[in-house]
Amino acid sequence: RQVVGATDQPAHVVASGRSAPFAVIACASRPQMFRSLTMIEPSRLSVSEPVGVRSPLMARLLRLSLRLPLIGESAYNVVVSRRGLRFALRRRLASGGAQVSDDVLDHYYAVAHQPGARFAPADTLIDDQGTTAAEAFAASTTPMLLLWGQRDPARPVSEARALRESRPGTELRIFASGALPHVETPDAFIRELLTWLGAAARV
């Protein structure tokens, strides 16, 4: 409502990873605000995908811990320290992290340290949101594009193809990268995205 709804027309929205389920749910609840939705290796959009922590009690305890002012904030800050972020990025990049430049690291660090940033990761521990996102993805009529890295060590392209099959009309672009094509192959990423957005704008 504050960002997309403040524009004069529906917006083209791009989301990545664990932010994608939130975008899908928002798109399903307010489709008039979305012109299109592009997702970079989205998580938790398949009902068969493992979601959060398996034990509901453990998930709620972890969520509560992350939300505590002292304990939760301290634990979160360790994970999103510069060292923690560099380690996490290196695990997801096809090249072993050679392209984790200081500029990229600075961006991820700034985003991770916005006020209240730790609350969104805490909420992904709860199973309900994943089921809702999967259902919203399957039912949405908004034009959607999936962007995937061919050399992601954790998530094979077969996941992307399964998502596309679960929702007819979803388009897929595959890059010679790991999990972050916008970081590893930015020129190809921008070219494919702008081409697709131009087509989606005419739908």
C-alpha positions in Angstrom: 0.0 0.0 0.0 2.8 2.5 0.9 5.1 1.8 -2.1 3.2 0.1 -4.9 -0.1 1.6 -4.0 1.4 5.1 -4.1 2.0 4.9 -7.8 -0.5 6.0 -10.4 -0.6 2.6 -12.1 0.1 -1.1 -11.3 3.8 -1.8 -10.8 6.3 -4.4 -12.1 7.6 -6.0 -8.9 10.8 -8.0 -8.6 11.5 -10.2 -5.6 14.3 -12.6 -4.7 14.6 -15.8 -2.6 12.7 -15.6 0.6 11.1 -12.3 -0.1 9.2 -13.9 -3.1 6.5 -15.6 -1.0 5.6 -12.3 0.6 5.4 -10.7 -2.8 3.2 -13.5 -4.1 0.8 -13.2 -1.2 0.6 -9.5 -1.7 0.0 -10.0 -5.4 -2.8 -12.4 -4.7 -4.5 -10.1 -2.2 -4.2 -7.0 -4.2 -3.8 -8.0 -7.9 -4.8 -4.5 -9.1 -1.5 -3.2 -7.8 0.7 -5.6 -9.8 1.4 -5.3 -13.5 3.8 -8.3 -13.3 5.8 -10.2 -10.8 9.4 -11.4 -11.5 11.0 -13.8 -9.0 14.7 -14.7 -8.7 14.9 -18.3 -7.4 11.9 -17.9 -5.1 11.6 -20.2 -2.1 8.5 -21.9 -0.7 6.2 -21.7 -3.7 5.7 -25.4 -4.0 3.6 -27.4 -1.5 6.2 -30.3 -1.8 9.1 -28.0 -0.8 10.2 -28.3 2.8 9.0 -25.2 4.6 10.5 -23.7 7.7 11.3 -25.8 10.7 9.5 -29.1 10.7 8.4 -29.0 14.4 5.7 -26.4 14.9 6.7 -25.9 18.5 10.4 -25.5 17.6 9.5 -23.1 14.8 7.5 -20.9 17.2 10.3 -20.9 19.8 12.9 -19.9 17.2 10.6 -17.2 15.9 10.0 -15.9 19.4 13.7 -15.9 20.1 14.5 -13.9 17.0 11.9 -11.4 17.9 13.3 -10.8 21.4 15.0 -7.4 21.6 18.4 -8.5 23.1 18.8 -12.2 22.2 17.1 -12.1 18.9 18.8 -8.9 17.7 22.2 -10.2 18.8 21.8 -13.6 17.0 20.5 -11.8 13.9 23.4 -9.4 13.8 25.9 -12.3 13.9 24.3 -13.9 10.9 24.1 -10.6 8.9 27.6 -9.3 9.8 29.8 -8.6 6.9 31.6 -11.9 7.5 28.4 -13.8 7.7 26.9 -12.3 4.6 30.1 -12.9 2.6 30.1 -16.6 3.7 26.4 -17.0 2.8 26.9 -15.4 -0.6 29.9 -17.5 -1.5 27.9 -20.6 -0.8 25.3 -19.6 -3.4 27.5 -18.3 -6.2 28.7 -20.6 -8.9 32.2 -19.2 -8.9 32.7 -19.7 -5.1 32.2 -16.0 -4.4 34.8 -14.4 -6.6 32.2 -11.8 -7.6 31.2 -10.8 -4.1 32.6 -7.3 -4.5 32.6 -4.7 -1.7 29.8 -2.8 -3.4 27.6 -6.0 -3.5 28.4 -6.7 0.2 27.7 -3.1 1.2 24.2 -3.4 -0.5 23.3 -6.6 1.3 24.6 -5.3 4.6 22.6 -2.1 4.3 19.4 -4.0 3.4 19.9 -6.5 6.3 20.3 -3.6 8.8 17.1 -1.7 8.0 15.0 -1.1 11.1 13.0 -4.2 11.9 14.8 -6.3 9.2 15.1 -9.3 11.4 11.3 -9.8 11.7 10.8 -11.1 8.1 13.3 -14.0 8.4 11.7 -14.9 11.7 8.3 -15.2 10.1 9.7 -17.5 7.4 10.1 -20.2 10.1 6.3 -20.6 10.4 4.8 -23.2 8.0 1.5 -21.4 7.3 3.0 -18.7 5.2 4.7 -21.2 2.8 1.4 -23.1 2.2 -0.4 -19.8 1.6 2.3 -18.6 -0.9 2.2 -21.9 -2.8 -1.6 -21.6 -3.1 -1.4 -18.0 -4.1 1.2 -18.7 -6.7 -0.9 -21.5 -8.3 -4.0 -19.3 -8.4 -2.6 -16.0 -9.5 -3.4 -14.6 -13.0 -0.7 -11.9 -12.9 2.0 -12.4 -15.5 5.0 -14.0 -13.7 8.6 -14.7 -14.7 11.1 -17.0 -12.9 14.8 -16.3 -13.1 17.1 -19.2 -12.2 20.9 -19.9 -12.0 21.9 -23.0 -13.9 24.8 -23.6 -11.5 23.2 -23.0 -8.2 24.7 -25.7 -6.0 21.7 -25.9 -3.7 18.6 -25.6 -6.0 18.7 -27.3 -9.4 16.9 -26.0 -12.5 14.4 -28.9 -12.2 12.8 -27.0 -9.3 12.2 -24.0 -11.6 10.7 -26.3 -14.3 8.4 -27.9 -11.7 7.2 -24.5 -10.6 6.5 -23.5 -14.2 4.5 -26.7 -14.8 2.5 -26.1 -11.6 1.3 -22.8 -13.0 0.7 -22.7 -16.7 1.7 -19.4 -18.3 4.7 -18.8 -16.0 7.8 -18.0 -18.0 11.4 -19.1 -17.1 14.8 -17.7 -18.0 17.9 -19.6 -17.0 21.4 -18.0 -16.5 24.9 -19.4 -16.5 25.2 -18.4 -12.8 24.6 -19.6 -9.3 21.7 -18.5 -7.2 22.2 -14.8 -7.8 22.1 -14.1 -11.5 21.6 -10.4 -10.9 24.9 -10.4 -9.0 26.9 -12.8 -11.2 25.6 -12.0 -14.7 24.1 -8.5 -14.4 24.3 -7.6 -18.1 22.4 -10.7 -19.2 20.0 -10.4 -16.3 19.1 -6.8 -17.1 18.7 -7.6 -20.8 16.3 -10.6 -20.2 14.4 -8.8 -17.5 13.8 -5.6 -19.5 12.8 -7.6 -22.6 10.2 -9.6 -20.6 8.9 -6.5 -18.8 8.4 -4.8 -22.2 6.3 -7.8 -23.3 4.4 -8.0 -19.9 3.5 -4.3 -20.1 1.6 -5.0 -23.3 -0.4 -7.8 -21.8 
